[in-house]
Amino acid sequence: MTSIADRIAVSTRSLHRILGSIYPHDLTTNAIGPEDQRYGDGEESLLGLPSVLSNHGYHRLELVSFHLRSRDPVYLGELRDQLKVSGVTLQTLLIDAGDISHPEHGARDTKWIAGWIEVANELGAENARVIAGKQKPTRDALDRSVKALTTLADGNAGSKMRLVTENWFDLLAEPAHVHYLL
């Protein structure tokens, strides 16, 4: 039987002021962007967050990609270890940038997102959420999204981590568009 603690996840998106800094993405590079302290100094580091969550009875986390200060394997290993020691499952890495449906930048963004899917796998995430697209829902934009999501899924073949999307932004604003994409 699944307990309530296994059904509720906390998202770092709701913890901006506790975490403080974010690291905005630059889609032209895999480097982490410069620290942005728009939410203040913060009270807790991302590495300390799993322990804090566990101490409050939460055992599932959704992590927004812009809260990671580094993609260095050592840092990712430290975070993965903190999650394990604290008994917190990384439910989803929310890859919060890119537009795979964009006619000009879609291929670049798909490649950039693939790098974040690798990060999700390194962290031991159960899922990685990919934005299906931000363009208006034309047949061409939907087809570009289908092609890109297929490429990303093929690149993640063999991993137990699942790729997920959601009806966020214009591309999937209506059920018919979600149905077409799926």
C-alpha positions in Angstrom: 0.0 0.0 0.0 1.3 3.4 -0.9 1.6 5.9 1.9 0.6 9.6 1.7 4.3 10.4 1.9 4.9 8.5 -1.3 2.2 10.5 -3.1 3.1 14.1 -2.3 6.2 15.8 -3.9 7.6 19.2 -3.1 8.8 21.3 -6.0 11.8 23.5 -5.8 9.7 26.1 -7.8 7.8 26.7 -4.6 10.9 27.1 -2.5 12.6 30.0 -4.3 13.0 32.1 -1.2 14.3 29.2 0.9 16.9 28.3 -1.8 17.6 31.8 -2.8 19.6 31.8 -6.0 18.6 30.4 -9.4 20.9 29.8 -12.4 19.1 30.9 -15.6 19.7 28.9 -18.7 21.6 29.9 -21.8 20.4 27.6 -24.6 23.6 28.2 -26.6 25.8 26.4 -24.1 25.7 23.5 -21.6 27.3 25.7 -19.0 25.3 26.8 -16.0 24.4 30.4 -16.1 25.6 33.0 -13.6 24.0 33.1 -10.2 20.8 35.2 -10.0 19.9 36.2 -6.5 16.5 37.7 -7.3 15.0 35.7 -4.4 17.5 36.8 -1.8 20.3 34.9 0.0 18.2 31.8 0.8 18.2 29.8 4.0 19.1 26.4 2.6 21.4 25.0 -0.1 20.1 22.5 -2.6 22.4 19.9 -1.1 20.8 20.5 2.3 17.3 20.4 1.0 16.7 16.6 1.0 17.4 16.5 4.7 15.1 19.4 5.4 12.3 17.8 3.4 12.8 14.4 5.1 12.7 16.1 8.5 9.3 17.5 7.6 8.0 14.2 6.4 8.3 14.8 2.7 10.1 12.1 0.7 9.6 13.1 -3.0 11.1 16.1 -4.8 10.6 17.8 -8.1 13.7 19.8 -9.0 13.6 22.6 -11.5 16.8 22.6 -13.6 17.6 26.2 -12.9 18.1 25.4 -9.2 21.2 23.4 -10.0 24.3 25.5 -9.6 26.5 23.0 -11.4 26.4 20.0 -13.8 29.7 18.8 -12.6 29.6 15.0 -11.9 31.0 15.5 -8.4 28.3 18.0 -7.5 25.6 15.8 -9.1 26.9 12.8 -7.1 26.8 14.8 -3.9 23.2 15.7 -4.5 22.3 12.1 -5.5 23.9 10.9 -2.3 22.1 13.5 -0.1 18.8 12.4 -1.7 19.6 8.7 -0.9 20.8 9.3 2.7 17.7 11.4 3.4 15.3 8.9 1.9 14.0 11.5 -0.7 13.2 10.3 -4.2 13.9 12.7 -7.0 10.5 12.3 -8.7 11.2 14.6 -11.6 13.9 16.9 -13.0 11.8 19.7 -14.6 13.8 20.9 -17.6 12.5 24.4 -17.7 13.7 25.9 -20.9 13.9 25.2 -24.6 11.4 25.1 -27.4 11.7 21.9 -29.4 8.8 23.1 -31.6 10.6 26.2 -32.7 11.2 26.3 -36.5 14.7 27.8 -36.2 16.0 26.8 -32.7 14.2 23.5 -32.2 17.2 21.3 -33.1 19.5 23.3 -30.9 17.1 23.1 -28.0 16.5 19.4 -28.5 20.2 18.8 -28.2 20.4 21.1 -25.1 17.5 19.2 -23.5 19.2 15.9 -24.2 22.1 17.0 -22.1 19.7 17.7 -19.2 18.2 14.3 -19.6 21.7 12.9 -19.0 21.8 15.0 -15.8 18.4 13.6 -14.7 19.8 10.1 -15.2 22.9 10.9 -13.3 20.8 12.2 -10.4 18.7 9.0 -10.4 15.5 10.9 -11.3 12.4 8.8 -11.9 11.3 11.3 -14.6 12.5 14.2 -16.7 9.9 16.7 -17.8 10.4 18.2 -21.2 8.3 21.1 -22.4 6.6 19.9 -25.6 6.9 23.4 -27.2 6.0 27.0 -27.0 4.8 27.7 -30.5 1.2 28.2 -31.6 -0.4 24.7 -32.2 0.0 24.4 -36.0 0.4 21.1 -37.6 4.1 21.9 -38.4 4.8 22.9 -34.8 3.2 19.8 -33.5 5.1 17.6 -35.9 8.4 19.2 -34.9 7.5 18.5 -31.3 6.7 14.8 -32.1 9.9 14.4 -34.0 12.0 16.0 -31.2 10.3 14.0 -28.4 10.9 10.8 -30.4 14.6 11.7 -30.7 14.8 12.4 -27.0 13.0 9.2 -26.1 15.3 7.2 -28.5 18.3 8.8 -26.9 17.1 7.8 -23.4 16.4 4.2 -24.5 17.5 1.6 -22.0 17.1 4.0 -19.1 14.5 3.3 -16.5 13.9 7.0 -16.2 10.7 8.2 -18.0 10.3 11.3 -20.1 7.1 13.2 -19.5 5.6 16.4 -20.8 2.6 18.5 -19.8 0.1 20.8 -21.4 2.1 23.9 -20.7 2.4 26.8 -23.1 0.5 27.4 -26.3 1.4 24.2 -28.2 -0.6 21.9 -25.9 -3.3 24.4 -24.8 -6.2 22.2 -26.0 -6.9 18.5 -25.5 -6.9 17.8 -29.3 -3.3 19.0 -29.5 -2.3 16.8 -26.5 -4.0 13.9 -28.2 -2.3 14.5 -31.5 1.1 14.8 -29.8 0.7 11.6 -27.9 
